[in-house]
Amino acid sequence: MGYRGKVEAQEKARVMRAEGRTLLDIASTLGVSKSSVSVWVRDVGFEAQPRRASAHRRPHAQHLAKLAEIAECDRLGVERVGALSDDAFLAAGAALYAGEGAKGQLLFANTDPAMVSFFCAWLRHFFAIDESRLRVRVYLHAGLDLDAAEGFWSATTGVTRSQFRAPYRAKNDATRRRNKHEHGCAYVAYSCSRTHREVMGLVRALLSSGALSGVAQSAERRPVKP
């Protein structure tokens, strides 16, 4: 499944979860793993579907309207973004790194597998990467399945587990939120000062006034909608 396919599957999973579908049901319908579905829908409010006695209960109109609006916005998003050209992909990756990447070293961390997958694809596409120098470290709360988490992030990043660094186990804290990420947070690092400098050069170029001037001029020429 390509990146666009993953995004579409994630959005379908989120809508199905909001409808009250179980993780197993969603996974079976979309042909993906239950663990992937769990990550995709972790922030979606869930209310189990009613049992047979109330099976004909109609969904709330506002809830249906919300789901319809989400589906429409997803459709518009795909339509507006379209297939990324190389220039658009380059800029998108630089923007992602500007927001989520480390500045002192080439290191990208996130709990969202779609973002981590996007970053890894971007890094491999635009830079000459020595795969043996890629490293991944998993930050995971105590009590969660480390073996499953590392297997999940290995599949997401395309980095073998032999190149994983020792994991960090976060202690449980009753004062903090209860909903923990099942697979934790993945830190993807690449040890190459030249590549890091090239990435930061792209970030600085993207955020420079020169890069934004064309956008501002285009906005000035754009007609105002009534």
ABEGO torsion letter per residue (X at the ends): XBAAAAAAAAAAAAAAAAAGBBAAAAAAAAGBBAAAAAAAAAABBBBBBBBAAAAABBBBAAAAAAAAAAAAAAAAAAAAAEBBBAAAAAAAAAAAAAAABBAABBBBBBABAAAAAAAAAAAAAABBBBAAABBBBBBBBBGBBAAAAAAAAAAAAGBBAAABBBBBBBBBBAABBABBBAAEBBBBBBBBAAAAAAAAAAAAAAABAAAAAAAAAAAAABBBBX
